[in-house]
Amino acid sequence: MFEPSQTSSVPTIVVLVLSLVLAFTPNWEWPYEIAQVQLGLSWASAGMVQATLREILIVLGILSTVLFWEGKPLASIGVQSLRTSDLGLAVAAYLLLELSQDFIGALLNSQALRATVPAPNLAQDFLELPLYLLLVGATVNSVYEEMWRAFAIERVEKISGSVTTASIFSLIASVSTHVPYWGFRGALVLAPAQLVFVLLYVGRRSLPTCVVTHLISDVYPTAIRPALSTQGVAALSRFGL
C-alpha cells in the first residue's frame, strides 16, 4: 500500500476521466464492419472484437501512465507474482460473487435478470463464439477491469488519504460503466459482484488474484458450464433419457 503524498494527481484524473469517457462512448461502427463484412464474424463476435479493442486501449493507457508519466513500478497497481493461495481465494471469491448476484437478482425479481441480457439471443451468440475469441476477449476484459479497478483504488486512496473513499469511488465507477451494456437494473444485479472485487483488491492488494477471479467469472458461465451441460445431456440421451 502506498502512503498519501504530494505527488501530482493530474495523471490519475486524466486516466480516470478518459477511461470513463471511453466506457460510455457509443459503439464504433468500423470494428463491426471489419469483423462482420471482412471477416464474416457473427454479431456477438464482432461485439467482442470491438470491446476487446476498446479495453486494450485503456490497458495500454494505464500502463503508459504508470510507467512513463508517473514513473512508478507496476507494483504500485498491485502487479505481483501469483501465489498458490491466490487460486483458492479466487475460487472462493467467485462462489461468493455468484451467491451475491443470485441474492440481489431474487430481490429485484426475474425481470432484473432478464435486463442483464442486452439482446434476446446474446447467450446463444456467445456459445457460438470461436473458443479462442471467447478466451482472448474474457482475458482482456478481466485484465482491463481489474487493472482499472486497481489503478483507481490505489491512486484515489493516494490523493484522498482514505481507502474507504477510494473503494466507494471504484464501486460506483465500476457499476456505472456496466449500465451502457447491461441496463440500470442489470448493473444493480452486478453491483454485489463489483463490491466483492473491490474488497478482494483492498484486502489482497494483488492484481493477479482479482484477474483470475474475474476470468473464472467470465469463462465458467459462458464456456465451461454450457459445455458441461451439453455433454451431460448428450450422455443421458445415449441412455434414452
VENUR-V182277 format. One record per helix or strand. SS is the DSSP state (a for helix, b for strand). FROM is the first residue (numbers start at 1). TO is the last residue. If there is no record, write none. Layout:
BEGIN
SS_FROM_TO, SS_FROM_TO
END
This chain:
BEGIN
a_10_24, a_29_38, a_43_69, a_74_77, a_84_108, a_110_114, a_122_127, a_131_160, a_163_176, a_179_204, a_207_237
END
